[in-house]
């Protein structure tokens, strides 16, 4: 029996909760994965997994063994990396996931510089606003905005994203410029529909030091941040969105900011990745590069329009 391979396969089954997904991640067939797990259980003389038609979960012995597997496999990865030139020459495929608008506006325009510096790293960039199962989907890291739920993942903060409420000068001329949050009740908005909830994201403002949620009539609802900005530029209503998306249009006079003193605190921006005592060099250099990229964008560091 190939003990190391069996340990690796077992760890992937636990992390994904699926024999099929574990097979995809390890490059093996599903029957081969099942056979390796069966041999491992026979070798250890204990049951490692509870299996039903709907889910796979570790037994008490399986949970204990999984923790030891992760430690051993991590130590082997660390040892191999120290004996190779991987630290000085990062290489391999890097699977990254981030919000669509952020990829289009910030990361993709800067990627040529990264590709030139790290020619041996190939990037598989997926863009989506939904939550991603890093282990289950085989993703190395994701960029996410907002407070994160408690999890076993590692999160590195790389920025603070300012928000802004704005509309076209023509829209404000027709409907009036709101001077307070109460004035918003006379306006319509272009809603952003969350990919996670399927519902419009609530509009939140600070009034007298307290957070206040405002419900407005939605002229139109979209599920893409760039589309929301385009709707605003078309004069369809007010939008509350990320400052970096509308700052160029505001500076050009195509949009006007309203209620700047009522904005909520900037939302944190994180890079999230699975825990591992030895971070792969390709992942480390990418996160360092991304952090430096965001550090140079005022709107991604909590700054307002000047």
C-alpha positions as CSV (number, residue, x, y, z in Angstrom):
1,X,0.0,0.0,0.0
2,X,1.2,3.5,-0.8
3,X,0.7,5.1,2.6
4,X,1.5,8.7,1.6
5,X,-0.8,8.5,-1.4
6,X,-3.5,7.0,0.8
7,X,-3.1,9.8,3.4
8,X,-3.2,12.4,0.7
9,X,-6.4,11.0,-0.8
10,X,-8.0,10.6,2.7
11,X,-7.3,14.2,3.5
12,X,-8.9,15.4,0.2
13,X,-12.0,13.3,0.9
14,X,-12.4,14.8,4.3
15,X,-11.9,18.4,3.0
16,X,-14.3,18.0,0.1
17,X,-16.8,15.6,1.6
18,X,-16.8,13.8,-1.7
19,X,-15.0,10.8,-3.2
20,X,-15.6,12.2,-6.7
21,X,-14.2,15.6,-5.9
22,X,-11.2,14.0,-4.2
23,X,-10.5,12.0,-7.3
24,X,-10.6,15.1,-9.4
25,X,-8.2,17.0,-7.2
26,X,-5.7,14.1,-6.9
27,X,-5.9,13.1,-10.6
28,X,-7.1,9.6,-9.8
29,X,-10.3,7.7,-10.7
30,X,-13.1,7.5,-8.2
31,X,-12.8,3.6,-7.9
32,X,-9.0,4.1,-7.2
33,X,-9.8,6.6,-4.5
34,X,-12.3,4.2,-2.9
35,X,-9.8,1.4,-3.1
36,X,-7.1,3.4,-1.4
37,X,-9.5,4.5,1.4
38,X,-10.5,0.8,1.9
39,X,-6.9,-0.3,2.1
40,X,-6.1,2.5,4.6
41,X,-8.9,1.5,6.9
42,X,-7.9,-2.2,6.7
43,X,-4.3,-1.2,7.4
44,X,-5.3,1.0,10.4
45,X,-7.9,-1.5,11.5
46,X,-10.5,1.2,12.1
47,X,-13.3,3.0,10.3
48,X,-12.2,6.5,9.2
49,X,-15.3,7.7,7.4
50,X,-19.1,7.7,7.8
51,X,-20.7,7.3,4.4
52,X,-24.3,8.0,3.4
53,X,-26.0,8.6,0.1
54,X,-25.8,12.4,0.8
55,X,-22.5,13.1,2.6
56,X,-19.2,11.8,3.7
57,X,-17.8,12.8,7.1
58,X,-15.0,11.6,9.3
59,X,-15.5,9.3,12.3
60,X,-14.0,10.3,15.7
61,X,-10.9,8.2,14.7
62,X,-11.0,9.7,11.3
63,X,-10.9,13.3,12.6
64,X,-7.9,12.5,14.7
65,X,-6.1,10.8,11.9
66,X,-7.0,13.6,9.5
67,X,-5.2,16.2,11.8
68,X,-2.1,14.0,11.9
69,X,-2.2,13.5,8.1
70,X,-2.4,17.3,7.5
71,X,0.6,17.8,9.8
72,X,2.7,15.0,8.1
73,X,1.8,16.1,4.6
74,X,2.6,19.7,5.4
75,X,6.0,18.7,6.8
76,X,6.8,16.7,3.7
77,X,5.8,19.7,1.5
78,X,8.0,21.9,3.6
79,X,11.0,19.5,3.4
80,X,10.7,19.1,-0.4
81,X,10.5,22.9,-0.9
82,X,13.6,23.5,1.2
83,X,15.5,21.0,-0.9
84,X,14.4,22.6,-4.2
85,X,14.7,26.0,-5.7
86,X,11.0,26.7,-5.4
87,X,11.6,29.5,-2.9
88,X,13.8,31.5,-5.3
89,X,11.9,30.5,-8.5
90,X,8.1,30.2,-7.8
91,X,6.3,28.2,-10.4
92,X,3.1,26.3,-11.1
93,X,-0.5,27.0,-11.7
94,X,-2.2,29.4,-9.3
95,X,-6.0,29.3,-9.0
96,X,-7.5,32.6,-7.9
97,X,-11.0,33.8,-7.4
98,X,-12.2,37.4,-6.9
99,X,-15.2,39.7,-7.5
100,X,-15.9,40.4,-11.2
101,X,-15.6,44.2,-11.1
102,X,-12.4,44.2,-9.0
103,X,-10.8,41.8,-11.4
104,X,-11.7,44.0,-14.4
105,X,-10.9,47.4,-12.9
106,X,-7.9,46.7,-10.7
107,X,-6.2,43.3,-11.1
108,X,-6.3,42.4,-14.8
109,X,-4.9,45.8,-15.9
110,X,-1.9,45.2,-13.6
111,X,-1.4,41.5,-14.4
112,X,1.1,42.0,-17.2
113,X,3.7,43.3,-14.7
114,X,3.2,40.2,-12.5
115,X,3.4,37.8,-15.5
116,X,6.6,39.4,-16.6
117,X,8.2,39.1,-13.1
118,X,7.0,35.5,-12.5
119,X,7.0,33.9,-15.9
120,X,6.9,30.4,-14.4
121,X,3.5,31.0,-12.7
122,X,0.4,30.5,-14.7
123,X,-2.8,32.1,-13.3
124,X,-6.3,30.5,-13.6
125,X,-8.4,33.5,-12.7
126,X,-12.1,32.9,-11.9
127,X,-14.3,36.0,-11.4
128,X,-17.5,35.7,-9.4
129,X,-19.3,37.5,-6.5
130,X,-20.5,34.3,-4.9
131,X,-18.8,32.6,-1.9
132,X,-16.3,29.9,-3.0
133,X,-15.4,26.6,-1.3
134,X,-11.6,26.9,-1.6
135,X,-10.8,23.3,-0.8
136,X,-13.8,21.8,-2.6
137,X,-13.2,23.8,-5.7
138,X,-9.4,23.5,-5.7
139,X,-8.8,27.3,-5.3
140,X,-5.5,28.6,-3.9
141,X,-6.9,32.0,-2.7
142,X,-9.9,34.3,-3.0
143,X,-10.3,38.0,-2.6
144,X,-13.4,38.9,-0.6
145,X,-14.9,42.2,0.7
146,X,-16.6,42.6,4.1
147,X,-16.3,40.9,7.5
148,X,-15.6,37.2,7.1
149,X,-17.5,34.4,8.9
150,X,-15.5,32.3,11.3
151,X,-13.7,29.6,9.5
152,X,-10.6,27.5,9.4
153,X,-9.2,29.6,6.5
154,X,-6.4,32.1,6.8
155,X,-7.3,35.8,6.0
156,X,-4.8,38.6,5.2
157,X,-6.3,42.1,5.1
158,X,-5.0,44.0,2.1
159,X,-7.3,47.0,2.1
160,X,-10.4,48.9,3.2
161,X,-12.9,49.7,0.4
162,X,-14.7,53.1,0.6
163,X,-18.3,53.4,-0.7
164,X,-20.1,56.3,-2.4
165,X,-23.7,57.3,-3.3
166,X,-24.0,59.1,-6.6
167,X,-26.2,59.9,-9.6
168,X,-25.9,61.8,-12.9
169,X,-26.2,65.6,-12.8
170,X,-29.3,65.3,-15.1
171,X,-31.0,62.9,-12.6
172,X,-30.3,65.2,-9.7
173,X,-31.6,68.2,-11.6
174,X,-34.9,66.4,-12.3
175,X,-35.4,64.9,-8.8
176,X,-33.4,67.1,-6.5
177,X,-30.1,66.6,-4.6
178,X,-30.8,64.8,-1.3
179,X,-29.5,66.8,1.7
180,X,-30.3,64.1,4.3
181,X,-31.0,60.4,4.4
182,X,-34.7,61.1,4.8
183,X,-34.6,62.9,1.4
184,X,-33.7,59.6,-0.2
185,X,-37.3,58.5,0.2
186,X,-38.1,60.7,-2.8
187,X,-35.6,58.9,-5.1
188,X,-35.3,55.6,-6.8
189,X,-32.2,53.4,-6.8
190,X,-30.4,50.9,-9.0
191,X,-30.2,47.8,-6.8
192,X,-27.3,45.4,-6.6
193,X,-28.5,41.8,-6.2
194,X,-26.2,39.7,-4.0
195,X,-25.0,36.5,-5.6
196,X,-25.1,34.8,-2.1
197,X,-28.7,35.8,-1.1
198,X,-30.4,36.5,-4.4
199,X,-31.8,39.7,-2.8
200,X,-30.9,43.4,-3.3
201,X,-28.1,44.5,-1.0
202,X,-29.6,46.9,1.6
203,X,-28.6,50.6,1.6
204,X,-26.9,51.5,4.8
205,X,-25.9,55.0,6.1
206,X,-24.7,56.6,9.3
207,X,-27.1,59.0,10.9
208,X,-26.2,60.6,14.2
209,X,-23.6,58.0,14.8
210,X,-26.0,55.1,14.3
211,X,-26.3,52.8,11.3
212,X,-29.5,53.1,9.4
213,X,-30.9,50.9,6.7
214,X,-32.9,52.6,4.0
215,X,-35.4,50.9,1.6
216,X,-35.9,52.7,-1.7
217,X,-37.9,52.0,-4.8
218,X,-35.7,50.1,-7.1
219,X,-35.8,51.4,-10.7
220,X,-33.8,48.4,-11.8
221,X,-31.9,45.5,-10.2
222,X,-28.6,44.1,-11.5
223,X,-26.3,41.4,-10.4
224,X,-23.0,42.9,-11.7
225,X,-21.3,46.0,-10.2
226,X,-20.1,47.3,-13.5
227,X,-23.7,47.0,-14.8
228,X,-24.9,49.0,-11.8
229,X,-22.5,51.8,-12.6
230,X,-23.6,51.8,-16.2
231,X,-27.2,52.1,-15.1
232,X,-26.3,55.1,-13.0
233,X,-24.6,56.7,-15.9
234,X,-27.7,56.1,-18.0
235,X,-29.7,58.2,-15.4
236,X,-31.7,55.3,-14.0
237,X,-31.3,56.4,-10.4
238,X,-29.0,56.7,-7.4
239,X,-26.4,54.0,-6.8
240,X,-24.5,53.1,-3.6
241,X,-21.4,51.3,-4.7
242,X,-17.6,51.1,-4.2
243,X,-15.8,54.4,-4.7
244,X,-13.1,53.0,-6.9
245,X,-15.8,52.0,-9.5
246,X,-17.3,55.5,-9.8
247,X,-14.4,57.8,-8.9
248,X,-13.3,58.3,-12.6
249,X,-16.8,59.3,-13.6
250,X,-17.2,61.6,-10.6
251,X,-13.9,63.4,-11.4
252,X,-15.0,63.7,-15.0
253,X,-18.3,65.3,-13.9
254,X,-20.5,62.4,-15.3
255,X,-21.6,61.5,-11.8
256,X,-22.1,63.5,-8.6
257,X,-21.6,62.2,-5.1
258,X,-24.4,62.8,-2.6
259,X,-24.5,62.5,1.2
260,X,-20.7,62.1,1.6
261,X,-21.0,62.6,5.4
262,X,-23.4,59.7,5.8
263,X,-21.2,57.0,4.4
264,X,-20.6,53.9,6.5
265,X,-17.1,52.8,7.4
266,X,-15.0,51.4,4.6
267,X,-15.4,47.6,4.2
268,X,-12.3,45.4,4.8
269,X,-10.8,43.6,1.8
270,X,-9.1,40.2,2.5
271,X,-7.2,37.6,0.7
272,X,-8.3,34.2,2.0
273,X,-6.5,30.9,1.6
274,X,-6.3,27.5,3.2
275,X,-4.1,27.0,6.3
276,X,-0.7,25.4,5.6
277,X,2.4,25.7,7.7
278,X,4.3,26.0,4.5
279,X,2.8,28.5,2.1
280,X,3.5,27.6,-1.5
281,X,6.0,30.2,-3.0
282,X,3.7,30.9,-5.9
283,X,0.9,31.8,-3.5
284,X,3.2,34.0,-1.3
285,X,4.5,36.1,-4.2
286,X,1.0,36.6,-5.6
287,X,-0.4,37.7,-2.2
288,X,2.5,40.1,-1.6
289,X,2.1,41.5,-5.1
290,X,-1.7,41.9,-4.7
291,X,-1.2,43.6,-1.3
292,X,1.3,46.1,-2.8
293,X,-1.1,46.7,-5.7
294,X,-4.0,47.6,-3.4
295,X,-1.8,49.7,-1.2
296,X,-1.3,52.1,-4.1
297,X,-5.1,52.7,-4.6
298,X,-6.4,55.4,-2.2
299,X,-10.1,54.2,-2.6
300,X,-9.0,50.7,-1.6
301,X,-7.3,52.1,1.6
302,X,-10.3,53.8,3.1
303,X,-9.6,57.2,1.6
304,X,-12.4,59.5,0.3
305,X,-12.7,61.9,-2.6
306,X,-10.5,65.0,-2.1
